[in-house]
Amino acid sequence: MKLIASFVISMLLIFLLAEGHAADFSLQENESENISSFQWPGFYSKKSELCTLPNNGEDCSEQFRDHLKIESVRQGYLVELHSTQADQHVCSFLFEMDNVGQALIYKTHFGPVLIQRNGSFLEISSKGIDPTALGLGVCGAHAEIDGLRFPLSSKVDGRR
C-alpha cells in the first residue's frame, strides 16, 4: 500500500511541476508577444529624480519633470527628450529614430542611441557615448542620457 501511495504522490508532484513549467513558459511567450506588439507613440513623464540645485546640491525632483515624447512619422519615430539633472543641467534632444528589432535607434558617428523596453520601463542607452564631449551636444556637463528610464505606466496618448 505504501508503494502505491508513494507512486501516486510522485506522479502528482511530476504533474504539478510540469504544470508550473508550462505556466512559466506561457508567461514568457505572452511577455514576448507584448514586447513585439508594443506601441511606441505616447508621452511619458516622471519627476526629475536626478535633479539637484546648482547652489547647494539639494534635491529639486519635485520642481521639475522629465519627459519623453514619441510620435510616428513617415520613416520611423520622432523622439523628444527633456531631463533636468545635477546642478539643473539638462539633457534634451529631438531625434528621428528607426525601429530596429525591439528598439528605437538613432545612429551617430560616435555610436548608437537606443530606446528599449526593459520590463515596465522605457530605457535610454547611449552605450558609453559622452553626450557632450564628443559633439552629440544633447546634455550639459553634469547630465547624461545613458540609463534614463521612463515607467510605461506614465504613458498618455496625448500631451497633458
C-alpha positions in Angstrom: 0.0 0.0 0.0 2.9 2.4 0.8 4.4 1.7 -2.6 1.1 2.7 -4.4 0.8 5.8 -2.2 4.4 6.8 -3.0 3.8 6.2 -6.7 0.6 8.3 -6.7 2.3 11.2 -4.8 5.3 11.0 -7.1 3.1 11.2 -10.2 1.1 14.1 -8.6 4.4 16.0 -8.0 5.6 15.4 -11.5 2.3 16.7 -12.9 2.4 19.8 -10.7 6.0 20.6 -11.6 5.2 20.1 -15.3 2.2 22.5 -15.0 4.4 25.1 -13.2 6.9 25.0 -16.0 4.2 25.2 -18.6 2.8 28.3 -16.9 6.3 29.9 -16.8 6.8 29.2 -20.5 3.4 30.6 -21.3 4.2 33.8 -19.3 7.4 34.2 -21.3 5.6 33.7 -24.6 2.9 36.3 -23.5 5.7 38.8 -22.4 7.4 38.3 -25.8 4.2 39.0 -27.6 3.6 42.1 -25.5 7.0 43.4 -26.3 6.7 42.8 -30.1 3.2 44.4 -30.2 4.3 47.3 -28.1 3.1 50.7 -29.4 5.8 53.3 -29.0 3.9 56.6 -29.6 2.9 58.4 -26.5 4.0 61.0 -23.9 5.9 59.6 -20.9 6.6 61.8 -17.9 8.1 61.4 -14.4 9.6 63.6 -11.7 13.2 64.6 -12.4 14.8 62.2 -10.0 18.4 63.3 -10.8 17.7 67.0 -10.3 19.8 69.0 -7.8 20.0 72.7 -7.2 23.2 74.4 -8.5 24.0 76.4 -5.4 23.7 73.8 -2.7 23.1 70.3 -4.4 19.7 69.9 -2.7 17.1 67.7 -4.4 14.8 69.5 -6.8 13.0 66.5 -8.2 9.6 67.8 -7.1 10.1 71.0 -9.0 10.9 69.6 -12.5 9.5 66.8 -14.7 11.4 64.7 -17.2 9.5 63.9 -20.4 9.9 61.6 -23.4 7.6 62.1 -26.3 7.4 59.6 -29.2 5.5 60.3 -32.4 5.1 58.2 -35.5 6.5 59.9 -38.6 6.7 58.6 -42.2 10.1 56.9 -41.9 10.2 56.0 -38.2 9.6 57.9 -34.9 10.2 61.4 -33.8 11.6 61.3 -30.3 11.9 64.3 -28.0 13.6 64.0 -24.6 13.9 66.6 -21.8 15.6 65.7 -18.5 16.7 68.1 -15.7 19.6 66.6 -13.7 22.6 67.5 -11.5 23.1 71.3 -10.9 19.9 71.7 -13.1 21.9 70.7 -16.2 19.7 69.5 -18.9 19.7 66.7 -21.5 17.5 67.5 -24.4 17.2 66.1 -27.9 14.9 65.8 -30.8 15.9 62.8 -32.9 14.2 60.9 -35.8 14.8 57.3 -34.8 14.3 54.0 -36.6 12.5 50.9 -35.2 15.1 48.1 -35.4 14.1 44.8 -33.8 12.6 45.8 -30.5 14.3 49.1 -30.1 14.3 52.6 -31.4 17.8 53.6 -32.7 19.5 56.9 -33.6 22.8 56.2 -35.3 25.6 58.7 -34.9 29.3 58.5 -35.9 30.1 58.1 -32.2 27.7 55.1 -31.8 24.0 54.5 -31.4 21.5 56.0 -29.0 18.8 53.4 -28.2 15.4 53.3 -26.5 14.4 49.8 -25.4 11.6 48.4 -23.4 13.1 46.9 -20.2 10.4 45.3 -18.1 7.9 48.0 -17.2 10.2 50.9 -18.3 11.5 52.5 -21.5 15.2 52.8 -21.0 17.6 55.1 -23.0 21.1 53.8 -23.7 24.0 55.6 -25.3 26.4 52.7 -24.9 29.1 54.9 -23.4 28.8 57.8 -25.8 29.5 61.0 -24.0 26.5 63.1 -25.0 28.5 66.4 -24.5 32.3 65.9 -25.2 32.0 64.0 -28.5 29.9 66.6 -30.1 26.5 64.9 -29.7 25.6 68.1 -27.9 22.4 66.9 -26.1 23.5 67.3 -22.4 25.0 69.8 -20.1 28.3 68.9 -18.3 26.5 67.3 -15.3 23.8 65.4 -17.2 23.7 62.0 -19.0 21.1 60.2 -21.2 22.6 56.7 -20.6 20.3 54.8 -18.2 17.4 57.2 -18.1 14.2 55.3 -17.5 10.5 56.2 -18.0 7.8 54.0 -16.5 5.4 52.6 -19.0 2.6 53.4 -16.5 3.4 57.1 -17.1 2.3 56.9 -20.8 -0.5 59.1 -22.0 -1.6 59.1 -25.7 -1.8 62.9 -25.9 0.3 65.5 -24.2 -1.0 66.8 -20.9 
